[in-house]
Amino acid sequence: MTEVTFSFDGNPVRAEAGHSLAAALTAAGYRAFRRSHRDSARGLFCGMGVCQDCLLTVDKTPNRRACMTKVADGMRVETQVPFPALDPKAARPEVPEARRLAPDVLVIGGGAGGLSAAIAARRAGAEVVLVDERRVAGGQYFKQAAAAAPLDAQQSEGAALLAEAEASGAEILGGVEIWGAFDGPVFLARCDGGALILRPKTVVVATGAYERPAIVPGWTLPGVMTTGAAQTLWRSYRTLPGKRVIVAGSGPLNMQVALELAEGGAEVAMVAEAAASPLRHPWRGAQLFTRGPALAWKGLAMLRGLKRHGVPVRNETRLAAIEADGDGLLAHFRRSDGAAFAERADVICTNVGFEPQNEILRLLGADMLYEPTMGHLRCVRSAGLETTVPGLFAVGDCAGLGGAPAATAEGRIAGRVAAARAGYGDAYDLFADQRALRWHRRFQETLWHLHDIAPVAIANLPGDTLLCRCEEITVAEALDGYAANPGHIGTLKRGTRLGMGRCQGRYCGPAAARLIAGMRGESLTDRSFFAPRVPIKPVAINAILAAEEALGGDD
């Protein structure tokens, strides 16, 4: 183990080389990383670079995401203030010359689906480039360890898939953040401080999903994070999010992470599951064992493991509010029978389903349909996983929640079909993968029927609940803004600034879309949501200028 030392607000912090700042500061006992413009403390939340809430000032450079920035010896880290001062005398950083790539198949996202697509396309003979935001691919399901040996069979499976993709000859680029997608297709990205311009023949988008948290009073407090963020801390960096943890929401990820944290040494006070006990639905439980016996046994083993560690699973229990309590948090819960109680913890993890990361697909014009049972948009695709835009494929959870096994099968199908579209091989004999995909989808459908991820009615929340965590717009302010200027989500955005923050409405947007649709008595469609825009994510001006300069001579 190589150890480095950096400072946080002048205090020395020791950490393992290769760890993220989020993991290092969490291990050192720090929860708050920045102050919002209303001077409230914020910390790690999503753990995957989506929420933009864990910003720090690093070596006098503001807006560095703690979850995406690796520690370095001698690094000077400071709590980020609302309006960090910029040094006018600071030298403009040199921007490396833009790199251009024109592969036969571009794969965006290095999770189960993306890696499988890259392998399949390479086997067909196509030139493949895979790009991923993280330095090490593997995605949110496989979550590769920063330095330690694989934690379990799931992580080992991911390491093997990544090694197979690397051995296939596909070029795998980590640390690539795509911020622009245009017809052509043309993609503009930032990589190692420079511009990356991608002009592929075909594209497989495998950007996955991010978690839908429980929006309740206090959900922005330091120490409140998504369940996946806590899992990343443990699986990637062997760092526990806190000593005493509560996991709340609905879905299998909550059970898995609660068990992993308990096995890692955390005191898991409880798992609050919104849905009724599976024993209330024996027929669906039996269907799980017929449609996916290995995964069903894995789920049963998780429940047994939680019981063995003394972790209570309280069904039909919802998180109602969170408040600061000394150096910890007090979580308030409400049962379906109306009973209420509170529980104290260092960290509260929430997950109530997922939202597809479909910005690239929507920017390029792929058709979407709203799926009420999951509460999100699902991409319209052919049997070969091609979207309504020719040459654009979508696999995995970015196209609608389906799980890692389904994403793997989809990746194999889309990789072969995309390669065939580029002139390599053929797209025949996909029967085995398509049959496996049908089984995986049936299993997921049954699994999610056992949980309760229906989005809550925002209008029923207390008025002072923050809805937009970036711009700090409350539910009452959103309702008043809509009442003053009724229309659609765009008018709400212009009137209140809701959705104009750094995360670009990824958390408040879906909730606001459901709120307005309910008020108007309309069904949700693709047009109910914020229109996708460039840049897809915040990007430095010099990266945009570098791309513009490089594209200056292009048609």
Buried (B, 14 or more C-beta within 10 A) or exposed (E): EEEBEBEBEEEEBEBBBBBBBBBBBBBBEBBBBBBBEEEBBBBBBBBBBBBBBBBBBBEEBBBBBBBBBBBBEEBEBBBBBEEBEEEEEEEEEEBEEBBEBEBBBBBBBBBBBBBBBBBBBBBBEBBBBBBBBBBBBBBBBBBBBBEBEBBEEBBEBBBEBBEBBBEBEBBBBBBBBBBBBEEEBBBBBBBEBBBBBBBBBBBBBBBBBBBBBBBBBBBBBBBBBBBBBBBBBBBBBBBBBBEBBBBBBBBBBBBBBBBBBBBBEBBBBBBBBBBBEBEEBEEBBEBBBEBBEEBBEBBBEBBEBBEEBEBEBBBBBBBBBBEEEEEBBBBBBBBEEEEEEEBBBBBBBBBBBBBBBBBBBBBBEBBBEBEEEBBBBBBBBEEBBBBBBEBBBBBBBBBBBBBBBBBBBBBBBBBBBBBBBBEBBEBEEBEEBBEBBEBBBBBBBBBBBBBBBBBBEBEEBEEEBBBBBBBBBBBBBBBBBBEEEEEBBEBBBBBBBBBBBBBBBBBBBBBBBBBBBEEEEEEBEBEBBBEBEBBBBBBBEBBBEBBEEBBEEEE
